[in-house]
Structures are given as C-alpha cells and as structure tokens.
Amino acid sequence: MESIIKNIDRRTLLKTGAALGGGVIASGMPLSQVIWAAEGKVLKVALQFDLATLDPGFYTSSYEINVMNCLYSKLTHYKPGSEWGWELEAAEKMEQVDPTHIRFRLKKGIKFTGGYGEMTAKDVKFSFERIFKHKYWTAEEFGPLDHVEIEDDHTGVIVFKTPFVPVWTIVFPYATGHIVSEQAVMKATKDGGNFGMKPPAFSGPYALADWKQNQYTLLTRNPEWSGPKPGFDEIRIVPITDIKTAERAYRAGDVDFATISLDSLATFKSNPPPDTKVEEHPSLRIVWLGMNMDHPKLKDINVRKAIQWAINVPQVVDTAYAGQANVATGSIAPGIIGHREKALVPPEGDLAKAKEFLEKAGVSDLQVTLDCDNSGIPSIIAQTIQAQLSQIGIAVQVNAQDPGSFGTIGQESEGDRWKDMQLFIRNDSSLPDPSYYMGSTTASVGIWNWERFRSDRYDELNAKAVTIEDPNERAKLYYEMQDLLEESGAYRFLTNGATPVVYRTTKVQAATRPDGVPLYLDFKPASG
C-alpha cells in the first residue's frame, strides 16, 4: 500500500489530519475548506459506518463491503438496477457442473498490486478456505463448502458437501466472494488471518490511498488495473453514522451521495436541494419485536400471543417511519423468494383477542422490559409498543442502550444478560436470498436466535431449503418456516423499512442495488 501512496500526486490527497465527517460537519465548516482541489473527477459520499476492517473474510459490517467492492475482484458481482441479478467479474466463465460442483475460469491478466503477480485459481482457493481455517462467523455464508480443487492456473472447481443454492446470491457477488492474494496475505499475516485496515495488495479498479479512523477513506485509481476504467479518479468516503448529520452534509454540498432518513423523505421530495434526485428503494432489512421464550414471564405461549395481538403494526410504522415504510408480512422482504402474502396475525392486531390470551394465561399486572438500541427509530418503536401494551394492562419498561451493548445482549458468549432479557427490538440487514433471513435454528440459540426458539421441523426445512433450485418449491418451505416462527408467539414482524437516497445530478449518475445500496464502481460523472 505504501508504494501506491507514494505514486499518488499529493495534491490529490486530503490534508494530513484533516478532520472530516463528524468534526468538520459538526463545526459547520464545509469539507471544501479542508480538502485540496482534486485533479480530475471526484466522488464524495457519506457512509453510515466507520471501517473496522477491509479484509473480506472478516468483515464486521455490510457497509465495509461497499468499499471492498472497489478494491478487490470477485468471481461475480451484483448488477445495478431495480431487479436482482449478477454478472461475471473476475470469472470469464462459471458453470454448475452438478448440484455440488461449480467450475470457474478466471479472466487472464488480473494483477495484484505490490508485485504479487496475476490472480490464479490458487488465490480463489486460499480466499475461500482461509475463513474456515480461522473459524470466523463468515464461514456460515459458504454453507456446506468442502474445498476448492485447482485444475490449472485459471481454472478451479468449488466443491460442496451438499447442494447450496445461495452461493450464487450471497457468496460469489458479495463479501466473502472477494479474492485476495495468497502470497500477499500470508506475508502480511503469517497465518492467513485478518489483515484489518492494512490490505497488502489490491486487484480492483481502486486502491486505498489514505484512511483516518472516524474521519475519511480515500480511494484512488489502481495504476495496475487493466479492466474497464471506473468513472472517477478518486472516491472520498466520509463516515457519518448519524443519518441526520449525513442529510446536513449533503445539503451543505460536502457529499454528493447519501442515504436519508424516512422521516425526511417527504421534505426532500417536496423541497429538494438544487440539482438533487431523490430515489426510493425497498429495503431488505427486517425489523421485529422478539421475545425470550425461556424467560419465566414469557414461557406461557398465551402471554406471547397476547403481546403479538396487542401490537398495531401500521401504527408503529406510521409513528416511527412517518408512514414511509411497509408493513412486514414475515421475516422475508418483498421481492425475495419466500415472501409471504400476509402474516398470520393481522397487522392491526386485536386488543380484545389480546386480553383473552392474557386471561387464558391467568396473568394480570404483568411488568416486562423492552430492550432496544438508542440509535433513534428503535427507541420510537419501543415507546409506541409500550403505549400499545399498556392498553391490555402490560407495563413496559424501555431500556435503550448504545448499539454496541445492545448488539450482544442476547448472546450467551457475552455473559448472563440474556437470562434477564425479555422483549427486544431487532433491526437486521439481509441479502437477496431467503436463507439469510432464517437464523432462528436450534444451533443458533444464544447466538443469532435471541428468542431461543427451537423446532425440529424448522431446522429440517432450513437445511432442505438451501438445496432446492426451483424457486416456487423453495418458497413453500420458507412460507412454512415463517408460519412456525409466528405460531411460537415469540415474533411480531414490523417492517422491512425502505432506503431513500439522494444524489447531486450535476456531479454524479448514481448506481445502486435494488435495495438502494450503492455500487460505487457503476457510478458515472454527470458530464460523462
């Protein structure tokens, strides 16, 4: 990386130590005052997360993938546009030989920086198998991967123990599908582990030129890239975790692309800043109320069903999202295989029926806690549910905590807090395959499965569904799985949210996945 930085004209770099993001924006000082004018076309974007690693095998957030897409090559990548699809990237050809074998042939001439030579099938094998060696959670994305066989320098066969249909939608075109240099990573890490924020080599159109924690990330053209030329000479990424701050940064001209909040959407549409395009995209997120089935207060299914039926979901969505989000029908978002037409419990619920369930349980004067993170919307959701449950005589204490603390509350590996957890608001991202939504297996109790839901039938369906290619047959299994979740009483599905984005039409032609996630490599300058 040092050699790349030395090859970049310093006038295109940010001033050393310039406090971008929170520091600059909070003070009202525009970024233009702390950045030297670039030579060429510059893309300036806000990212809702600061980077913790640029190692695709050990990523910590979906936002990191937005950056990795620019730095490394994958066998395939997501197409921009309104329909989910993928196309070849580093691969010249991909072939499903049989249900458990996929042959790939790499394009020739894809170079790693730093003198690490051409990308080969050995690098693909190393990139995929290293995650299993280090037992990192991302290995789950590969499902039943067994190994990668090498046929020649550019050809290999990816071998699974059992068929795994989601490899096409959530492995090859996404995070763990990025290919790193075996030689470079082994030299940098000795054991092939996480190289963090110090990538030893790049194989994509851009290279990491500079990064300052909580301030900025600067990408510049990779001089050794021989593929299609990207639209911009530089990409400047400012981490702005507060979405309202990102909106102010956009209005001030500090960034030219940003995600905005749903409660600001109406204002941006009716009174947009000059030269601004507002786009609304469906989201793949799932927001739901979960209940710890093992807690003494929630062991009785009638108590859980009372809570389900007391929650008026449209009211929650109107309050928390200014009516700009959908009402979820289950854990799988619209447009994805397995999305249900409707939930088993009506969206508006039924207070009379809720009270009947409480009477059946023989419970009165129930007091419960409701945990959520304090990032804004989850707190509003929690307070709305608090008011709704009070209508059937359930007193709710809302415990809003920082996202880091909340994110571990249901994990047994983090201590005993899970034992006291009762109700909670989850807000999880997903990918365009139904398998990514269905984490409530018995094996994941105390890990992802905070409800501690257990069902042999669910586990059986979960294992079978990833092996079925026919989308209609697959969907039937996911319908039943969502029914099982809802019938347990431990889930009240709320919304999939939405992803509105804004960009400056005089600066950029933006390109996103169908869910509004930016694909920076497909962005083009407005003039070109």
N, C-alpha and C positions, 0 to 999 in steps of 0.2 A: 504494500500500500504506500510506503514511503516513497518508492520510486515513482509511483503515479503522481503523488502530490508534488514532487519536485518538477514534474513535466508540465504542470499547470501554471499558466501565467498568473502571478499573484494578484493581478488586478481583478481577476475573476473570482477571487476568494473573498469571503466575508472578513471584515477586520477582526483580527485576533481578539477574542474575548468579548466581542460584541454581544450584548445581552438581548437576544431575540426572544420572541414568544412572550411569556408572562411578564418579564421585567420591562421590556420595551413597551408592550401594549398597555400594561397597567399604568405606565407613566404617561401614556398618551403620545409618546414620541414615535413617529412613523418609522417603519423599517428603512425607508429610503435614506434616512439620515445616518444610518449605521452600516449601510452596505455600499461598497464602491460599485459604480455602474458597470454592468457586465458587458463584455464584448460578445454580442450575439443574442440569441433568443433564450429567455429565462422563464421557467415555470415556477411560480410561487404558490405553494399550497399549505393549508392547515391540516395537521394530523391530530386526531383526538387521543394520542397516546405517545409517551416518550419511549424511545427504543431501549430495550434491555439487552437484546442480542440480535445479531444479523446472521446467526447460524440457523439455517432452515431446519436442521434436525432437532433443534432445541428451542424452537420459538415459544414465546410466552404470551403473545397477543396476535390477533388477526391483523392488527394494524401494521405489525412488523413485516407482514407478507407483502404489503403494498410497496415497500422499499426493496425487499429481496427480489421482487419481480424484475426490477431494473438491473440488478447486479449479477444475477446468475441465469443460467439457461435450464429449462425443464424439457422433458420429452414432449409435452403438450402444454397449451395454455387456454384459459377461458377466452371465448370470443366476446368482444364488446357488443352491446345492443340490448334489446328487450327480451330476447329468447336465450335460454341457457344452452350453451354448446361449447365445444372445444375444437381446436385445430392444432396441427403439428407445429412444434417449435424446434427443439434440438433434434428431434427424430425426423428422419426422412421417410420412415415407414413404420407403422405399428400394426401388428396382426394378432388377433385372438386365435391361436393355433388350436386350442381345445379349451374346455372350461377352466383349466388350471394353469395353462401356459400362454404367455404373451411374448411374442418376439418383437424386438425393436431393432431398427438400424439407424444409427446416428448419421447426421449430416457430416461431411468431412470439412475440416478447416475451422472448427470452433476452437478458439485458442483460450487458454488460461493465461492471465497476466503473470508477471513475475518470472517469466522464463519456464513455466511449468508445462509448456507444450500443449498438444492437441487433446481435446476431450475424447476419451475412449470408453468402451464398454466396461473396463475395469473401474473407471470413476463412477459409473452408474451403480455397479455392484457395491462399491465402497459406500456411496452416499446412502443407499437404501439399507444396507445391512448394519452399518455402524450404530444406528439408532437402537436396534435390538441388543447389540453388544453392551450398550450403556444403560439398557433397561429404562429409557426415558419414556414418559407417557405418550409421546407422539408415535411410538411403535404401534399403538392401538389403531392408528389411522390405516396402517398397512394390513390390518386384519390377519388372516392366516398366511402371510408371506412366509415362504420357506427359505428360498435363496435365489440368487441370480446366477445363471450359467453364462459363461463367456464363450462365444463361438469364434469371433475374431476381433480385431481392434475396434470395429464399429458396430458389431452385432452381438446381441445377447438375448437370453430368454429369461423372463421373470416367472418364477415358479411358485405357485400357491399350493398349500396342503389341501385346501378345498376351494371351490369356486368363490370368487369375491367380486361381484359386480361393481361395488362402489369405487374400485380402484380407478375407474375411468372418470369419475366426477369429483372425488375428494382426495386423490393421491397424486396422480400424474400432473394435473393442472394447478395444484395448489402448493402448500408449504413444503411438505416433506418430499415432493417431487423434484425440488431443485437439486441440481447436480453440482457437487463441489469436487475439487481436485484432491485425489487421494494423497498424492505426493506433498502438496502444499499443506494440507490439514495435518498429516502425520508429522511433518517437520515442525509445524507450529505448536501442536498439542502433545506430541509423543504417543498418545493413546487413542487418537481419533475422536476425542471428546469435544465439548462445546468451546468454540473459539471466541464466543461472545461478540464484542464490538470491534474485534480486530481480524477481519477477514483476510486470510493470507493470499487469496487470489480471486479474480473475478472472471466471469465468462459471458457476461451480458453486455448490453449496449452502454451501460454506465459503470463508473467506478466510484467508490466512496472517497471523496476528496477531503472532507472535514466533518467532524461531529463534535458538538459540545452538549453534554448532558443537560436536559431541560432548556436548551437554547435553540439549536438548529441542527439539521443534517444537510450537507451539501453533496450533491452528486454531479459529476462532470462526465463528459463523453469518455468512453473507454477507447484509447487510441488503437488498441489491438482488435477491436470489434470489426468483423468483416461482413456482418449481416446487414439487413435493411437499416438505414440511418434513422434514428429517432428524431422527433420534431424539435427538440430543444437542446441547446448547448449545456444548459445547467438545469437542475431541479433543486429548488430550495424548499426544504420541508421544515415547517415550524410546529413544534409540539404545543398544542393548545388544548388542554384536557377539558376546560370549561367551554361548553358549546356557545354560551352567550358571548364569551370573550372572542371566540372564533368569528361570530357574526360581526362584532365590532371591528375586528381586524379586517374583515372583508370590506365592510362599509368604508373604512379608512384607506383602502387601497393597498394594505400591507400584504394581502394574499389575493390570488385571482381565482381560487377554487376552494370551497369549503362546504362541509355538511352543516345544515342549520337545524334548529330545533323545530319540532312540530307546532309548538305554540307560537312560533314566529312566522310560520309558513304563510298564514293569511295576510300578514303585514307585508311580507316580501312580495307576495303575489299582487296585492292591491297597490303597493307603493314601492316598487323595486328600485334599488340604486341604479344610476345611469348604466346603460350598456350591460345589463345583467339578464341572464337567462336563469329561470327557476325551473328545476326538474323535480318531479315527484316519482319516487321509485318504491315498489313494495319491498318489504324487508324480510329477511329470513330469520330474524330473531324470534324467540318465544319468551313471553313474559307470563308468569303464572304465580298463583298462590299455592305453596306446598305446605303439607302438614306432616310432622314427625309422628308416624304411626306407632312408634314404640314409646312415646311419652304417655304416662298414666292418664293424663287428661284427654288424650286423643285416641286411646286404644279402642274405644267403642265406635264402630262404624256409623252409628246413628248420630253421634256428635259431629263426626266429619261431614256427614251428609247434610246436617243442619247448617253447617258453615257454608258448604257448597251452595245450597239453595237460598241462603240469605244474601249472597253476593249478586248484585246487579251489575253485570259486566259493561253494558253500554254506558251506564252512569260513571263507572270507573274510567272508561276510555274518554268520555266527554270531559271529565274533570282533569285528568292527568295529561291528556294529549290534545286538548282543545277540540275534541271531536275529529281530529285529522288522522286517526289510526283505525285499523279494522278491529272487529271483534273476533277473536280466535275461536276456531271450532275444535281445536285439539293441539297437539304439540307440533304438527307438521304444517308449514306455511302454505298459502295458496301458490299454485304453480309447481309444486313439488309432488312427486309420486306419493300417494297415500294421504293426501289432504282430504279431510272429511267434509262432507256437505254441511253437517251440523253436529253440535255437541249433544250428548245425552241429556244433560241438564240444560234447560232453556237459558239463553243469555241473560234474561231479566231475573231469573230465579223465581222464587215464590215464598214470601215471608210466612204465609200460613202453613205451607208444607214444611218449611224450616222449623217452625215451632213444634209441629207434630213430631219431627225426628228428635227434637230435644226432650219432649215429653216421653217418647218411647225409650230414650236413654235414662230417663229418671233424673235428669240433670237440671239444676237451677242455679242462678247466681254464679255462672261459670266465669272465671277470670283467666285469660290467656295472654301470652306475649306474642308480638309480631315483629320479627327482625327484618331489617332491610338495610341497604346501603344508603348513605346520605348524599348521593350524587344529584338529587333533585326529584326526578319523576318517581322513583321507587318510594320516596317519602310521601309524595302526594297520593300515590296508590294506597299506601298503608293507612293513611289518615282517612281516606274515603271508605276503605273496608272497615276501619274502626267504627266509623259512624253507622255503616250498614249493619254490622253485627250487634251494635247496641240496640237495634230495633227488635231483636229477638232475645234481649236480656243478656248478651255476652259482652263482658267488659274486656276491652283490648288495651294492653299497654304496648305502645310502639317503641321499639328500640332501634333507632337509626344510628349506624356506625360507619366509620370510614370503609371504603371498598376493600382495602387490604384485610382488615379484620373480619368483615362480613364474609369475604370470599373463602374463609377457612372454617366458618362456624359449624358446618355440617360434616367436617372431615375428621374421622377418628384419629388419624395420624397427627392431628394438631392438638390433641388433649381431650378433655371430657366435656367441652362446651356443648357438644351435640346432644348430650343427655338432657340438658335443660332447654334446648331449642324446641319451640312448639310450632308456631306458624312462621312462614318466611316468604318473602317476595324474591323470586329468581328472575333474572333477565339475561338469557344466554344467547350468544350468537350461534349461527349454524352454517352449513354448506348445502349445496343443491343436491343432496341425496338424503332420503328419509332415515337411513341408518344413523346419521349423525345426530338425529334428534332423540334417539331411543336409548338413553343412557341409564334407564331405571332397571337394570338387570340385578339379579341377586348378587352377582360377583361385584357389582359396584356400590353395594350398600356401604355407607360411611365414606364413600369417595365422591362420585358424582350424584349418587342416589341418596339425597338427604331425607327423602320421605321414608326411606328404609322399606320401600315396597318390595315384596317378594312374591314371585309367581312362577311356578314351573312352566306353565303354559306360555307365559310371556317370554321366558328365556328360550323356550323351544322355537317359538315364532321368530324371535330376534335372530337366532342362529340360522334358521332356514331362509329368512327373507333376503339375506345378502347373497344367496346362491342362485336366486331366480332372475333370469334375464327378462322374461315377459313382464312389462310394466303393469299390466292390468292384474296379473296374478300376484305380483309383488304387492300392489296396492291393497289387495284384500287382506293380506297378513297385517299390514300396518293399520288398517281400519280396526281390526280386532284388537291389536295391541293398545291402541288409544282408548278403545272401549274398556279394556281391562284396567288401565290407569284410572280412568274416570270412575269406574264402578267401585274402585277401592275407597273412594271418598277423599283421598289424600291430595287431589289435584283440582284446581279450578283454573282453567285456561283463560287468560285475559286478552292478550293481543299479540300480534306479530310486529306491531309498530309500523313504521314507514321510514324511508330515508330520503328527505328532500335535500337537494344540493343546489348550490348557486355557483355560477362562474361568469367571468367578465368576457363578453363576446368580442371586445376589441383586442383581447390578449390571447384567447385560447378557444379551441374547439375541444371540449371535454369528451372523454370516453369512459364509460363505466360498465361494470357487470350489470345484469338485470336488476340486482338489488341495490344499485347506487354506489357500490364500492368502486373507487377509482382505479383505472388501469393506465398508469402514467405513460407507459410505452406507446399507447394508442392516442395520447393527446397530440394535438397539432396546433401550431401557432395560428392565430386568427388570419394572418396575412397569407398563410400557405396552406 
